[in-house]
Amino acid sequence: MDAFFVSVEELYDPSLKGKPVVVGGRPNERGVVSAASYEARKFGVHSAMPLRTAYKLCPQAIFVEGHPTRYREYSGKVYEVLQAFSPLVEMASVDEAYLDITGSERLYGPPLKAAHLLHDRMKAATNLNCSIGIAASRLVAKISSDQAKPNGVLWVIPGRESAFLAPLDVRKVPGVGKVTEKNLHAFGIRKVGDLAQLDDVFLEEKFGKWGLALAGKSRGLDAGGWYDTEIGEDTGPKSISHEHTFSEDTADRAQLESTLAKLSEMVGRRLREHALKARTLQLKLRYSDFSTITRAHSIPRGTQLDTEIYQEIRALFDANWKAGASVRLLGIHASSWADGEEQMDLLGEDRHERWRKTLAVADRMRDKYGDAAVGLAAGMRGTFRERTHENPAGLPGKKK
């Protein structure tokens, strides 16, 4: 989808069209840019950039806090269009998906005609623009969709993948971030074509298994990470985490504990969404001087309940917070999924079951009325605006 968050905002406020718009928060906040309109991008504004930096680059921009509930709603509409087009759909994020249309030529015609048909259907159903890349691999399809933006269609004909990729910057390869880009530049590798000319043994020696994946990607192959699975195969997350950066550092214990309660709710909901139970819970604590500690604790029985997560995390906080020290950021990370049936807690099983049923009802209320509809009393003081990001709770197409 093209500038998805901004485009949804424009549906509700048409006056934003054609103007530099930044979604993510106010310009004086510590947060980061979640999305920027194409008009704002001309000034160098991009996602993940600090809001204050975005304001310096484009002070005339209109800063919008964002509406995650709206984005989930429209992501659902996008998914409905895609699922009606092909049964093999993989939502990569709230605004991006892969479709396998193998064998659909009788129904839609050749690939380019099929893409234009999907393009029209998406616009008619959502009133939003999208860009479509067509290729024999997901990797090349993704890159070609980026090259087709905004509102375009690009087909990389089979056999022409290397020629298409060669002149592109290595940063265009999915998975290549700033650090990898810098390391590749150190070896004189600036274009994908430079990468393709290197020996696989050299890349593995310098970058390990990621080097072999890069070698495959440089030739247009689906290799490494996301691309190791089939389209539509839901492998689930390896971990789930949420964190919050305070607008102003705080040493208020009640505020800090309440924020941990809110974060526990967010992690718990994601765990239930994926039908997962975490055995390891980790606290992230960053002080005003940017010094950061992480402390993890493994529990005997996996959990997906907000109350149990909060109980464990608060214990970690009590044991590690320097009383009176101002905190900049708090985070909770859940991992190590429990497998199969676990031993029951005979003394606390009734309480556990009551909370399970209560939170199931709470999730249904949040799905209908938004995440702020219901929450733990302990988290009331810790209420903060949900950060707008690509993989929110309630992502369509994910198994529950």
C-alpha positions in Angstrom: 0.0 0.0 0.0 1.3 3.5 -0.8 2.0 5.7 2.3 -0.6 3.6 4.0 -1.0 5.4 7.3 -1.0 8.8 5.6 -3.5 7.6 3.0 -5.9 6.4 5.7 -5.6 9.7 7.5 -6.4 11.5 4.2 -9.7 9.5 3.9 -10.8 11.0 7.2 -9.3 14.5 6.5 -9.1 15.3 2.8 -7.4 18.6 3.6 -4.2 16.6 4.1 -3.9 15.6 0.5 -1.0 17.0 -1.4 0.7 18.3 1.8 3.7 17.1 3.8 2.3 14.9 6.5 4.1 13.0 9.2 2.4 10.2 11.2 3.7 9.2 14.6 3.3 12.0 17.1 3.9 15.7 17.8 7.1 17.3 16.6 8.3 18.0 20.2 7.9 14.4 21.3 10.6 11.7 21.7 8.9 9.3 19.4 9.8 8.3 15.8 8.1 8.8 12.4 5.8 5.9 11.6 5.0 7.2 8.1 5.5 10.2 5.9 3.7 11.4 2.8 5.6 11.6 -0.5 5.6 15.4 -0.1 7.4 15.1 3.2 9.8 12.5 1.9 11.1 15.1 -0.6 12.6 16.9 2.4 14.4 13.8 3.7 11.8 12.7 6.2 11.4 8.9 6.5 10.0 6.2 8.8 12.0 5.5 12.1 13.4 9.0 12.1 13.1 10.9 15.4 10.1 13.2 15.2 12.2 16.2 16.3 14.6 15.5 13.4 11.7 15.3 11.0 10.5 18.7 12.2 13.9 20.3 11.6 13.9 18.9 8.0 10.3 19.9 7.3 8.9 22.4 9.8 5.9 23.1 7.6 4.8 19.4 7.8 1.5 18.5 9.5 2.2 16.1 12.4 -0.5 13.5 13.1 -0.4 11.3 16.2 -2.0 8.4 14.2 -5.0 6.1 14.6 -3.9 2.4 14.9 -7.5 1.2 15.1 -8.3 2.8 11.8 -5.2 1.3 10.2 -6.1 -2.2 11.4 -9.6 -1.7 10.0 -8.3 -0.8 6.6 -5.7 -3.5 6.7 -8.6 -5.9 7.1 -10.3 -4.5 4.0 -7.0 -4.9 2.1 -6.8 -8.5 3.2 -10.3 -9.2 2.1 -9.5 -8.0 -1.4 -6.3 -10.1 -1.6 -7.9 -13.2 -0.2 -10.7 -13.0 -2.8 -8.0 -12.7 -5.5 -5.8 -15.7 -4.4 -6.1 -18.2 -1.6 -2.4 -18.0 -1.0 -1.9 -14.7 0.8 0.8 -13.8 3.3 0.4 -10.6 5.2 4.0 -9.4 5.8 2.8 -6.4 7.7 -0.2 -4.2 8.2 0.2 -2.7 4.7 2.2 -5.3 2.7 1.4 -8.8 1.4 2.6 -11.5 -0.9 0.3 -13.4 -3.2 1.0 -16.6 -5.2 -1.1 -16.4 -8.4 0.4 -19.5 -10.0 -2.1 -21.2 -12.2 -4.5 -18.3 -12.3 -3.9 -17.3 -15.9 -7.3 -18.7 -17.0 -9.0 -16.6 -14.5 -7.1 -13.3 -14.7 -5.0 -13.5 -17.8 -1.2 -13.1 -18.0 0.7 -11.7 -14.9 0.6 -8.0 -15.9 -3.1 -8.1 -16.7 -3.8 -9.8 -13.4 -1.8 -7.2 -11.5 -3.7 -4.3 -13.1 -7.0 -6.1 -12.3 -5.9 -6.4 -8.6 -4.8 -2.7 -8.7 -8.3 -1.6 -9.8 -10.1 -3.9 -7.3 -8.0 -2.5 -4.4 -8.8 1.1 -5.3 -12.5 0.3 -5.7 -12.8 -1.5 -2.4 -10.6 0.7 -0.2 -10.2 4.0 -2.1 -6.5 3.6 -1.4 -3.6 3.3 -3.9 -1.1 0.4 -3.9 1.9 -0.6 -5.9 2.4 -4.1 -7.2 5.6 -6.0 -8.1 5.5 -9.2 -10.1 8.3 -11.7 -10.2 9.1 -15.4 -10.0 10.4 -14.9 -6.4 9.0 -12.9 -3.4 12.3 -11.1 -3.0 12.2 -9.6 -6.5 8.5 -9.0 -6.3 9.0 -6.9 -3.1 11.9 -4.9 -4.6 10.0 -4.3 -7.8 6.9 -3.1 -5.9 9.1 -0.6 -4.1 10.5 0.5 -7.5 6.9 0.9 -8.8 5.9 3.4 -6.1 3.7 5.3 -6.1 0.6 3.7 -7.5 2.4 1.6 -10.1 2.9 -1.9 -11.4 6.2 -3.5 -12.4 6.9 -6.9 -13.8 10.4 -8.4 -13.8 10.2 -11.1 -16.5 11.7 -14.5 -15.5 15.4 -14.7 -16.4 15.9 -10.9 -16.1 16.2 -10.8 -12.3 20.0 -10.2 -12.1 19.8 -7.4 -14.7 17.1 -5.7 -12.8 18.8 -6.0 -9.4 22.4 -5.2 -10.5 22.2 -1.4 -10.6 20.3 -1.0 -7.3 21.9 0.0 -4.0 22.5 -2.9 -1.7 20.2 -1.2 0.8 17.3 -2.1 -1.5 17.8 -5.8 -0.5 15.3 -6.8 2.2 17.2 -7.3 5.5 20.1 -5.1 4.7 20.0 -2.3 7.3 22.4 0.5 8.1 24.9 -1.8 9.9 25.1 -4.4 7.1 25.2 -1.6 4.5 28.2 -0.1 6.2 30.0 -3.5 6.4 29.3 -4.1 2.7 30.6 -0.7 1.8 33.8 -1.5 3.7 34.4 -4.2 1.1 33.6 -2.0 -1.8 30.1 -3.5 -2.2 27.7 -0.7 -3.1 25.4 -2.2 -5.7 23.6 -5.5 -5.8 25.6 -6.3 -8.9 28.8 -5.9 -6.8 27.4 -8.4 -4.4 26.4 -10.9 -7.1 30.0 -11.0 -8.4 31.4 -12.2 -5.1 32.1 -15.8 -4.3 29.7 -17.5 -1.9 32.6 -18.8 0.2 33.9 -15.2 0.7 30.5 -13.9 1.7 30.0 -16.8 4.2 33.5 -16.2 5.6 32.8 -12.5 6.2 29.1 -12.6 7.1 28.3 -16.2 8.2 25.0 -17.7 7.2 23.7 -14.2 6.4 26.4 -14.0 3.8 25.1 -17.1 2.0 21.6 -15.6 2.1 22.9 -12.4 0.6 24.5 -14.3 -2.2 21.2 -15.9 -3.0 19.3 -12.6 -2.8 21.7 -10.9 -5.1 20.7 -13.4 -7.8 17.0 -12.8 -7.1 16.4 -15.9 -5.0 14.2 -16.2 -2.0 16.9 -16.8 0.7 17.1 -16.4 4.4 14.7 -15.1 7.1 11.2 -14.5 5.9 11.8 -16.3 2.6 12.6 -19.7 4.1 8.9 -20.4 4.5 6.1 -20.9 2.0 3.5 -18.2 1.2 0.7 -18.5 3.6 2.7 -20.6 6.1 2.2 -19.1 9.5 5.3 -19.9 11.5 4.5 -17.4 14.3 6.8 -14.9 16.0 10.0 -15.9 17.8 9.3 -13.3 20.5 6.8 -10.6 21.3 7.8 -7.3 22.9 6.5 -3.8 23.6 8.2 -0.8 25.0 7.4 2.8 25.8 9.6 5.9 25.9 8.4 8.6 28.3 7.9 12.1 26.9 9.7 13.2 30.1 11.9 11.1 32.2 10.2 10.0 35.4 11.1 8.6 38.8 7.5 8.3 40.0 7.2 4.7 41.1 3.4 4.6 40.6 3.7 5.9 37.1 6.4 3.4 36.3 4.5 0.4 37.7 1.3 1.6 35.9 3.3 1.7 32.6 4.5 -1.8 33.2 0.9 -2.9 33.7 -0.1 -1.4 30.4 2.9 -3.0 28.6 1.9 -6.3 30.2 -1.6 -6.0 28.7 -0.1 -5.3 25.2 2.2 -8.3 25.4 -0.5 -10.5 26.8 -2.9 -9.7 24.0 -0.3 -10.4 21.3 0.4 -13.8 23.0 -3.2 -14.7 23.0 -3.6 -13.6 19.4 -0.9 -16.1 18.4 -2.1 -18.8 20.9 1.3 -18.7 22.5 2.4 -19.0 26.2 5.8 -17.5 27.2 8.2 -19.2 29.6 10.7 -16.4 29.7 9.8 -12.7 30.5 12.3 -9.9 30.2 12.4 -6.4 31.6 14.1 -3.6 29.7 15.0 -0.5 31.8 16.7 2.6 30.4 17.7 5.5 32.6 18.0 9.2 31.8 21.7 8.8 31.0 20.8 6.1 28.4 22.4 3.3 30.5 20.2 0.3 29.8 19.7 -3.0 31.7 17.8 -6.1 30.7 16.8 -8.7 33.2 15.0 -12.0 32.3 13.2 -14.6 34.4 12.0 -18.0 33.3 8.8 -19.2 34.9 7.8 -22.9 35.5 4.6 -22.6 33.6 4.1 -20.6 30.4 1.6 -17.7 30.5 -0.3 -15.4 28.2 -2.3 -13.6 30.9 -1.7 -9.9 31.6 -1.9 -10.3 35.3 0.7 -13.0 35.5 3.0 -11.2 33.2 2.7 -8.0 35.2 3.4 -9.9 38.5 6.6 -11.4 37.1 7.8 -8.1 35.5 7.0 -6.0 38.5 9.2 -8.4 40.6 12.0 -7.9 38.2 11.5 -4.1 38.3 11.5 -4.1 42.1 14.8 -6.0 42.2 16.6 -3.9 39.6 15.3 -0.3 39.7 17.5 2.2 41.5 15.0 3.9 43.7 14.7 7.6 42.8 16.5 7.2 39.5 14.7 8.8 36.5 13.6 6.3 33.8 13.5 7.1 30.1 12.2 3.8 28.7 10.5 0.6 29.9 10.0 -2.5 27.8 8.7 -6.1 28.2 9.9 -9.0 26.0 8.3 -12.5 26.0 9.9 -15.6 24.5 10.5 -19.4 24.9 7.1 -20.7 24.0 5.7 -23.5 26.1 4.9 -26.7 24.2 1.9 -28.8 24.8 0.1 -29.4 28.1 1.8 -28.1 31.2 1.5 -29.1 34.8 -1.5 -27.5 36.5 -1.1 -25.1 39.5 -3.6 -26.8 41.8 -3.7 -23.9 44.3 -4.1 -21.2 41.7 -5.9 -23.0 38.9 -9.3 -21.5 39.6 -7.9 -17.9 39.6 -5.9 -18.6 36.5 -9.1 -19.9 34.7 -11.1 -16.9 35.8 -8.5 -14.5 34.4 -8.3 -16.5 31.2 -12.1 -16.1 30.6 -12.1 -12.4 31.6 -9.3 -11.5 29.3 -10.9 -13.4 26.4 -14.0 -11.1 26.9 -11.7 -8.1 27.2 -10.0 -9.0 23.8 -13.4 -9.1 22.1 -14.3 -5.7 23.5 -10.9 -4.3 22.3 -11.5 -5.8 18.8 -14.9 -4.0 18.7 -14.3 -0.7 20.5 -10.5 -0.2 20.4 -7.6 -1.1 22.7 -8.6 1.7 25.2 -12.0 0.2 25.8 -10.9 -2.0 28.8 -7.7 -2.5 30.8 -6.2 -3.4 34.1 -6.9 -0.9 36.9 -3.2 -1.0 37.7 -2.5 0.4 34.2 -4.8 3.4 34.3 -2.0 5.9 35.2 0.2 4.3 32.6 -2.1 4.9 29.7 -0.2 6.1 26.7 -0.9 6.3 23.0 -0.3 3.1 21.1 2.7 3.5 18.9 1.8 3.2 15.2 3.8 0.4 13.7 3.8 -2.2 11.0 2.9 -5.3 13.1 0.2 -4.4 15.5 -2.1 -6.7 17.4 -5.0 -7.8 15.3 -3.1 -8.1 12.0 -5.4 -9.7 9.5 -4.7 -13.2 8.1 -2.9 -14.4 11.2 -4.1 -17.5 12.9 -5.7 -17.1 16.3 
